[in-house]
């Protein structure tokens, strides 16, 4: 099916536009751009050089994809924003491309990025994520799949957040966050296991209980992280989730956030 491109949009003849793409009036598409089949680019959205957009993405009014990095280290290197399939990117979202030659800022597939989010250079976001209104993510971050960052959350440079995490609204993430947890308040603190979303994802009560036991060793004991990991290895039956927790903590500069007194996991 042919694409529907408004004659009031600017679309460079050098851009690669797939089939069944809709580009609304006053959208702006530069030369070095690839837009996959079935996408919609709404009014006043800007798709800039270095954008590589997959299939069936809906990019709303005023969003800017592949904006130049907001970083003094960037000296004009050719770089990219790579976006997967089936994402909704709402109004006035800004996604910066990499500061490195041939580097990439990456957005996975099936995510919902709400209005006025900012995603910094070289950040990587997994699949099935939700970013609430006004979420700000600095450069060189990594956000795992099935993770929710609620409205107004801020993620500092070079932080990594694991899979299946919920960051509550307004939190400032200034360190690495392991998988399957809820984090809340400022300073950010452990608030429990992300049970509701894990159940929606098909995790059994037994698996969720084992995850909670892992985090009791980490967050609710007075022992060092090294000893907590030894206890987890000894006490919890080996499995995908247990091993993911151990691997994440071993592989990162891991600082224990305080335990919130209301936590019940």
N, C-alpha and C positions, 0 to 999 in steps of 0.2 A: 504494500500500500504506500502511495506517495506521501511525503511529508507535507505538513500544512504550516508554511512559514509566512507570517504576515509581511506585507510589503512595507509596513511601518517599523519593522525590526531591522537592525543592522546585523547581517550575518556575512562574514567574510567568505568569498568564494573559495578560499583555501581550506576552510574548515571542513571536516569530514562528518557529515550528518547522515545518520541511519534512516531506516524506513519508519514510516508512521510516527514521525517526530512532529510535535506541535511547538512552534515558537511564536509567542504572543507579541503584540505591538510593543515597541520600545525596548525589547530585549536587545542585548548586545553580545555578539559572539566574535571573538578574535580569530586570527589565522590558525595558530597551532592548537587546534581543539578537535577532539573526537567526541561525538555524542552518539550513543548507541540507540538501537531501535526502541520505539515506544516511549521515549522520554517526552516530558512537557517542560518547556522553559517559559515561565510566566513573565508578565510585563515588568520591565525595569531590572530583571535579573541580568547579571554580567557573567559571562563564561569566558575567562581570560586565557592567554597563552599558557600551555602546559596542562590544561584540563583534559583528563581522560575519563569519560563518563560512560558507565555501562548501560544496561537496558532497563527500561521502565522506571526511570527515576523521575520524580516530580519536584521541580525546583521552583520555589515560590518567589513572589515579588520582592525585588530589591536584594536578593541573595547575591553574593560575589564568590565565585568558585575560581580557585587558583590566583587569588590576590598575591601581590608581591609580599615577601616575608617582612615582618616588622622586626628586623634584627640587624644590628650594625655589621654583623659578620657577612651578610649577603652582599656580594659585589656584582650582581647581575648574572650569576651562573644559571644555565638552563636547567630547569627542574620542573616537577610535576605535582599535580593532585590526581590521585587515582581513586575513582569511586566505583563501587560494585553495582549491583542490581537492586531494583525494588526499594529504593530509599525515598523517604519524604524529607525534603530540606526546606524548612519554612522561611518566613519573611526575614530578611536582613541578616541571615546567617553569613558569616565570613569564614572561608577556609583558605589559609595561606599555603602556598606551595613551599617545597623544601628550600633550605638555604644552601644545599650542597649540589655540586655538578651531577646531573642525572639522578638526584635523590627524589624521594617521593613522600608526600603526605598521603596517607591511605585511609579511606573510609570503606568498610566492608559492605555487606548486603543486608537488606531487610531492616534497616534502622530508621528511627524517627528522630530527626534533629529539629527541635522547636525554635521558635523565633528568637532572633538576636543572639544566638550562640556564636562563639568565636573559637575556632580550632587552629592552633598555632602550627608553625612549620614542623615537618618531620614527625608529627604525631600519627599514631596508628590506632584506629578504632575498629573493633571486631564486628561481628554480625549480630543482628537482633538487639541492638542497643537502643536506649531511649535517653536523649539529652533534653532536659527540661528547659523552659524559657530562660534565656540569659546565662546559660552555663558558659564558663570561660576555661579553656584548656590551653595551657602554655605549650611551648615547643618541646619536641623530643619526649612526649609522653606516650604511654601505651594504655589503652582501655580494652579490657577483655570483652569477649562476647557475652550476650545476655545480661549486660550490666546497665543499671539505671543511675543516672546522675540527675537528681531532682533540681527544681528551679533554683537558680542562683549559685549553684555549687561552683567552686573554683579549684582548679588542679594546677599546682605549681610545676615548673619546668623539671623534666626528667623523672617524673613520678610514673609508677606503673600501678594500675588497678587490675586485679585478677578478674576471672570470669564469675558471673552470677553474683555480682556485688550490688548493693543498694547504698548509694551515698545520699543522705537526707539533705533537704533544701538548705542552702546557705553555707554548707560546710566548706572549709578551706583544707584541701588535701595537700599536705606538705611532705608526704613520705609515701612509701609503697604500701598498698592495701592488698592483703591476700584474698584468695577466692572465697565465695559463699557467705560473706559477712554483710552485716549492716553497720554503717558508720554514721555517727550523728554528732551534733554540737560543735562548738569551738571553745577551746582547742578540740580537734576531732578526737572521738573516742569510740571504742568498740561498743556496739549496742546489741549484739546478738547475731544469730545465724539467720540468713535470708530465707526462712522456712516457706513462706507463702509462694515466692517465685520458684523455689526449688521444687515444691509440690506440683506447681503448674508445669514445670519441666519434666515431670515424671519420676522424680526421686522418691524413693520409698521412705516411710517413717524410720526404718532401721538405718538407712544411709544418712538421713538428716540427724538422727541421734548420734551416729559416729562422728559426723562433722562437728556437732556441738561438743562432744567429748574432747576432740582435738583442740578446740578453742578454749575449753576450760583449762587444759594444761598450759596453753600459751598465755592466756589473759588473766586467769583467775588463780594462778598459783604464784608463789613468791620466788620460784626458781628461775635460773637463767634460761634464755631461749634455747641454748644448747641442750640443757637437761630436759626442757619441755619436749624437744624433738625426740630425745631418747625415750621418754615416757610414751609419747604417741606411737613410736615404732613398736614398743613392747606391749601396749595396752589395746591398741585399735587393730581390728582385722584389716589386713592389706586390701586395698581397693583403689579405684580410680580417684575418688575424692580425697581419701587420706593421703595418697601419694602426691596428688597435686598440691595439697597444703604443704607437705614437707618439702617438695621440690621448690615451691615458690619462696619459702622462707630461707632455704639454703642458698638460693640463687640470687638473693637481693640483700642490699643494705637495709636490714629490717629493724625498725624501731617500734617498740611496743607503744601503741596509743593507750591512753588511760581507759579503764573499764568504766562505763557509765553506771551509776548506782541503780538505774532502772532496768538494766539489762537482765533478761531472764533466760538466756541460753548459755 
